[in-house]
Amino acid sequence: HQIQKAFRHHSILLQGDSTVRRLYGSLHGILSFDVWTGSGSTSMDFPKGFPSQVPQPPFGIPASYFVRRGLEAQARGFDPATLLSLHIHSPSPIDPRLLEHRTIVDVNKDFYTEPCHRMFPQSYVMHTPSGRQQSSDIDNVDENESDANAAATSFKQSQFEYKICRPHPTGGWLPPMPIPKGAPNPQPQQHPSRFPLLYDYINTNCLGHIHDFITHELSNQQSITRQYSIYIVGPGVWETVKQAACHHPLFEYSQSSFPQRQVQWPDTLYQMLQTTLDKLAKLAEKSPELLIIWRTSGYYDGDPQSHVIKEMNKRAIGYIHKWNTNLQYGSRSNFLCMDFGSAIEKRSQGKERLRGDMQAHYSLEVRVLQVQLLTNLLYEYGFVS
């Protein structure tokens, strides 16, 4: 219930690699599979016209039925005691098999089973190494693939795409604005159906792709992110496991601009991180109604370069902490860090790892942990209505 309450009034955009896609699916399952047990009584009298497809107690009433209608149950004939029981009782347990099913965590992975017709503006382009697909997942990359082919430095222009786009899983809506007492000629309140919320995922495997996306937003009046109130973003293990696939033109720029410094990887990667965080901070300043959450990366099981991921996480945490420290007194922060990397580091390698279906993925418990971390941030910083 607390997780649903945290997210039900927000349009949400998640952006990242396949681990973010799996988080997207698990959160969607938690938000949509929400059955309230009511008071436990089997003799509750429901008003006429109550949908026949909604199960009655003891099986429960989907919370989304009420969330979608603004919890206007009392106006529909419920007595106060029944209404209270619907609010305070916890959801029934979620069957973990549902949240682990491929139809939940691997939607549109290999081929599109849910075509998305919401497209990016035509003006947007992103650099991708030639011969490689930007939208492919790490689990689709052959680990024995020739590095020479992956390291091609000629770049072509390609467009982002929404990998998955859905209506908000709770049938969410934006609450109407309150009308001040004594306001002259108050306008009638619009129906909640006029405020549909979104729940979308954009696949970006590399930090450079995130950099390009945010660059686009800053130069195009936030044409994409302005549709959302929460933007969750962060790089993953491609930066170390598939370095060549994440090669970016700015790496050459750094090396050619400062030849005397002999800037090499991973310093080029750290510079890219700094530039990306600078741009995210500008986006936060330009979009005060948008909450930006940077998710620090987890780890790849057996990655000898995992110290680079750890350093990136450390730098991102420090940057966002300093940015918030310098906020004007009384201002509410809209640029936060979800430190997933620190939370999961000790359970990321070898026998200690809470492993998912492959070395880059974690188990269901870890995805639920991320949902809890996100929920805690929303409550802690006052983003829950």
N, C-alpha and C positions, 0 to 999 in steps of 0.2 A: 504493500500500500504506500509506504513512504517513497519507494522508487517511482511508482506511478505518479504520485503527487508532485515529485520533483520535476518530471519531464512533461507532464500532460499539457502545459500551456506554452510549449516551446517548439518552434520549427527547428529541426536539427540537421546539420550537415556534418558527416564524418568523412575524413580524407586521410588515406594512407595505403599501406600495403595489404596483403591478404590477412594479416593478423587483425587489422582494423575491420576488414570485411567480416571476419568471424565475430568480432565484438559487435558489429552492427547487427548481425543476425541474432546473436544471443540476447542483446538488449531488446530487439524487436519482439522476440519470443516472450521475454519477461513482461514487457508492457502490454502485450496483446492477450497473453494467456493469464487472465486475472479473474478468478471466479470467487465471489464473496459467499461465505457460508451463512450469512444472515444470523439470526438468533438461534439457529439450530432447530427451530420449530418447524413442523410439517403442516401446521394448520393456519399459516398466514393467508389472509384473504387479500388477493391482488385485485386492483381496480379493473373495471371492464376495459377491454382493448389492450391489455398487457400482451406483448408479442408472444405467440404460441411457441416460437422457437427458443425462447429464453427459458432455461431450466429452472424449476422452482425448488426451494429448499426440500431436502437437505443437500441437493446438488449445487445450489448456489445461483446467484444472479451476477452476470458479468458486470464488473465495475464500469466497463466502457459504455454500457447502456446509459448509465447515469452521467458519466463524464461528458459524453457526447451531447447531453442535454443540459449541461450546466448544473447537474445535481439538483434539478428542479422537481425532485420526487414528491416533495410535500404538496406541491400544486397539483399533482396527479392523484391525490387521494390517499397518500400514505399517512398513517397516524404518527405522531412524534416518536413513540417508542420503537416502532418498526424502522423509521428513518434512522434513528440513532444506532440501531443494531447493524444497519447496512454500512454505517460509517466506521464503526469502531472494530468490527471483527476482521481478523486477518484473512488474506486470501488462502485458499487451500494450497497444499504443496504442489509445486510444478514438477511434472514428470521429467527427469533429466534427459530421458531418451528423446524428448521433443527438441530440446535445445542442442543436442548433439547430432541431430539428423542432417544429412547433406542438404536437404531442401531448406534448412534454416541457415547453416553456416557457409554453404558453398553456392549460394544463389548466383547464377550468371558467371560461374567460374570458368568452365570450359566452353560453354555455348549459352546463348541467351534463352532462358526459359521464361524470363520476365522482361520483355523488351521495354525500354524506357524511351519515351518520345520527347522528354524534356532535354533540349539541346543547349549548348553554350552559344553565346553570341559569335557570329561568323568572324568577327575581328580578332578573336583570340587564337594565338598560335603558341606552340611550345616546341622547344628543341628536343629531339630524340635521336640517339645514335642511329645511323642508317642501318637498315637490315634488322632492327629490333622493334618489337611492338611495345609501346608504352604501357598498354593495359594488361600485359601478361602478369600472372602471379608468380611468385618465387617457386611455388610447387610445380610450375609448368616448365621451368628452366632446367635443361640437362646439365647436371653438375660437371660432366666431362666435356662440355662444349668448348670449342677452341677459343681461347682468350684472344687470339689474333683477330677472329671475326667479331668478337664482342667489343674490341677496343678501337674499332673504326672511328676516326675522328671527324669524318665528314657528317654534317648534320642536315636533317631535313625538317621541314615544318609540318606539324600535325596538330590536330585539335584534341582537347580534352573531351571526355564524354562522361556522363553520369553512368556509373556501372549498375547501380540499383536506385530506383526512385519509387517511393511509395507514399500513400497518404499516411498521416500520423497513425501509429498502431492503436492508439486509444480512441481514434475518431476525433482527435483533439480539435479544439477551437480556441481562439483568443477571447478572453473575457471582455465584455463590453466595458467602455470607460464609465466610471461612476459619474452621476450627475450631481453637482453641488446643490445643497438645499437653497431654495429661493432663486434658482437660476431662471431668468426670463425665457419663456417659450422653449422649454427643453425639447431637444429632438428625440423622436421615438428611437428606442434601442433596436438595433438591427439583430436579426436572428443569428445565433451562433454559426449556422451553416454558411454565413457570409465570410467567415474567418477561418477557412480551412488551413491546417498546418501541414508541413512537409516533413518527410523523414528520408534523407537521401545519403548516398555513398558515392564518393569519387575515388577511383583507384589511382594512386600515385605511389610508385615503388621507391622513388629516390628523393633525397633532399632537394636536388636541383629542380625536380618537377614541382615541388611545393613552392620553391622560390619563384619559378615562372608563373605559377598560378596567382600568387599574391601580388607579383608585379603587374599582372593583368588587372587585378582588382583595383589597385591604386591608380592605374591609368584609365580605367573605364568606370569610374564613379561607383565602385562596389556593385557592379551589375549582377553578380551572382550571390555574394554573401549577404546582400541587403534583403534577400528573401528569407533569411534565417535569424533566429535569436541566439542559437548556440552553434559554434563552429569548433569541432574537435579535430585536431590535426597533429601530425608528428611523423618523423622518419622511422625506418625500421632497420632490419639487419642487412638489407641489400648493400648498405654503404660499406660493409666490410666483406660480406660473403660474395657479392657480385660487384666489385669495384668498377670493372670495365663497363658494365651495363649502366652504371650511374655517372659515367664520365660526362662533364658539362663544359660548355665553352668558356665559362668563367674561370675554370682551372687554368686554361691556356692564357687567359688574360692576366691572371695573377702572376704566372711565371714570366710572361713577356714584359709586364709592367715593372716588375722588381727583379730583374735578372741577377742583381748583386746579392739578393737575399737567398737565391736558390730555393724558392718555395716548392716543396714537394708534398705529396700525400703522406700523412693525413692533415698537414697544415692547410692545404688547399681546402680540405673538407671543413676544417674549423672556421676558415674565413667565410666559406659559403654559409655555414650555420650562423655566424655573426650577422652577415648581410640579410639572411632570411628573417632572423629575429628582429632586426632593425625595421624591416618592412612590415612585419606583423605588428610591431608596436605602433607604426604609423597607421595601419589599418584599424587598430584599436582606438586610436585618437580620432580618426575620421568617422568611426562607427560606434558611438557610445552605447547604442542599444544592442550591439552584438557582443556576446560573451565568447571570447576566444580562449580555448583550452589547449595547451600544448601537452601532448602525451609523450613522456620520455620513453625511449625504446626498451623493449625486452631484449633477450639475448638468443643467439643461435647455439644450439647444443654442439660443443666441440669447436667453436670458432676461435682460432688462435689470435685473432685481432679483436677480441671482445673488449680489451682495454680501451680501444678507440670509441666504441659505443658508450662505455662508461664515462669517458672524458666528455663526449658530446652531451650526455645527460647532465653531467656536472656543470658544464658551461651554460646550458639552457636554464637549469634551475637557478644559477647565480644571476643570469641576465634578467630573468622575470622577477626574481626577488628584488633586485636593485631597481627595476622599473616601477614596481609597486611601492617601494620605499620612497621614491621621489614623487609620488602622486601628491597632488594638492590636498591639504587636510580637508577631510569631509567628502572627498570624491570616492565613488565606489569603483573598485577595480573591475575591469572587463578583460583583463589579460592574465590568465592564471596558468599554473602548471600542475598537471596531474602526474606525480612522480611514480609512475608504474615501474620504471626500471629499478629503483631502489627497493620497492616492495617485493619484487620477484627475483632479485639477483641471486639470493642464496638457494633458490629452488630452480635454477636454470641450467645446471651442468650435470652431466653424468647420471648416476643413480638418484641424485637428489632432485632432478628435474621433474616437474609436473608436465609431462610431455603430452602433446596432442597427437595428431595423425602423422606428423613428420617433425624434423629437427627444428624448423622455424616456428612451429605452432605449439601453443600451450593447451592444457586440458580445460574442460568446462569450468572447473573450480577457479582457474586463473581469470577466465573471462568474466565470471561473476564478481571476482575481486575488483576488476576494472570498473564494472558497473557500480560497485559500492564506493570506490574512490571518486567516481564522477558525482554520484549522489551526495557524498559528503561535501564536496566542493560547492555544489549548488546550495545546500543548506547553510554551510559556513559563511558564504559570502552574500546571502540574502537574495538568491535568484529563484526561490520557490514562492509561488503566489499563495 
